[in-house]
Amino acid sequence: MEDLDTIICRCEEITLREVLEAIRQGATDVDAVKRMTRAGMGLCQGKTCGRLVARILARETGQSVADVRPVTARHPVRPVPARVLASCPLPVISKETE
């Protein structure tokens, strides 16, 4: 018997129970579980929990892990202060480069 309170996503503290509930509500891929639970949205960006979620999806849906569509990779975004952008030199555009 598995413990439904097992943490699957350490960054967002998402449990196995929450992942299973997302699957029961219609999540069919890792991105859908991510949208429904936030699993994979933490600091590691799914590097730790992404494979776990894929394995759980495969088991619950009867697919092979290879058939589970992986999460869409996105680069983390950090705010940039306006003063940093303002200090950047603008590119020089000449008539020859247009």
C-alpha positions as MATLAB code, in Angstrom:
seq = 'MEDLDTIICRCEEITLREVLEAIRQGATDVDAVKRMTRAGMGLCQGKTCGRLVARILARETGQSVADVRPVTARHPVRPVPARVLASCPLPVISKETE';
ca = [
       0.000    0.000    0.000;
       1.460    3.350   -0.985;
       1.333    6.415    1.242;
      -0.818    9.056   -0.478;
       0.883   11.768    1.579;
       4.259   11.044   -0.020;
       5.740   14.279   -1.385;
       6.239   14.004   -5.144;
       7.282   17.613   -5.802;
       9.524   18.849   -2.995;
       9.689   22.421   -4.259;
       5.911   22.912   -4.250;
       5.137   20.231   -1.610;
       2.748   18.358   -3.922;
       1.691   14.939   -2.675;
       0.936   11.713   -4.475;
      -2.707   12.241   -3.525;
      -2.770   15.560   -5.415;
      -1.132   14.061   -8.503;
      -3.586   11.158   -8.512;
      -6.509   13.547   -8.101;
      -5.310   15.569  -11.108;
      -5.160   12.374  -13.168;
      -8.658   11.413  -12.035;
      -9.847   14.861  -13.116;
      -8.505   14.346  -16.628;
      -4.776   15.140  -16.664;
      -3.231   12.974  -19.371;
       0.307   14.361  -19.551;
       2.915   15.937  -17.295;
       1.991   19.483  -18.399;
      -1.639   18.927  -17.389;
      -0.600   17.660  -13.952;
       1.689   20.679  -13.661;
      -1.138   23.095  -14.486;
      -3.526   21.425  -12.054;
      -1.135   20.951   -9.120;
       1.948   23.176   -9.623;
       4.180   20.070   -9.563;
       7.266   21.102  -11.531;
       6.854   24.854  -11.063;
       9.333   25.163   -8.203;
      12.997   26.084   -8.209;
      14.091   22.828   -9.849;
      11.605   23.362  -12.713;
      10.563   19.698  -12.642;
      14.058   18.214  -12.755;
      13.313   16.273   -9.584;
       9.612   15.471   -9.869;
       9.029   15.411  -13.633;
      10.056   11.782  -14.036;
       8.077   10.763  -10.946;
       4.946   12.409  -12.327;
       5.513   10.697  -15.700;
       5.858    7.294  -13.990;
       2.677    7.862  -11.976;
       0.814    8.925  -15.131;
       2.034    5.847  -16.994;
       0.978    3.540  -14.197;
      -2.443    5.139  -13.752;
      -3.270    5.385  -17.460;
      -1.781    2.065  -18.593;
       0.789    3.702  -20.871;
       4.493    3.083  -21.018;
       6.632    5.854  -19.538;
       8.054    6.463  -23.021;
       4.555    7.261  -24.306;
       3.805    9.876  -21.642;
       4.298   13.311  -23.175;
       7.006   15.127  -21.167;
       6.694   18.579  -19.712;
       7.277   21.519  -22.032;
      10.644   22.953  -21.016;
      10.708   26.665  -20.334;
      13.578   28.749  -19.122;
      13.088   30.281  -15.688;
      12.293   33.967  -15.827;
      13.662   36.446  -13.337;
      12.627   40.083  -13.115;
      15.152   42.554  -14.512;
      15.211   46.058  -12.996;
      14.491   48.828  -15.503;
      17.793   50.555  -14.611;
      19.666   47.508  -15.936;
      17.814   47.656  -19.227;
      18.265   51.423  -19.425;
      22.042   51.070  -19.043;
      22.307   48.688  -22.015;
      23.643   50.314  -25.158;
      21.221   50.363  -28.046;
      22.321   48.615  -31.227;
      23.373   50.867  -34.054;
      21.282   50.243  -37.137;
      22.596   51.510  -40.394;
      20.929   51.622  -43.777;
      23.168   48.729  -44.937;
      21.885   46.327  -42.250;
      18.174   46.973  -42.826;
];
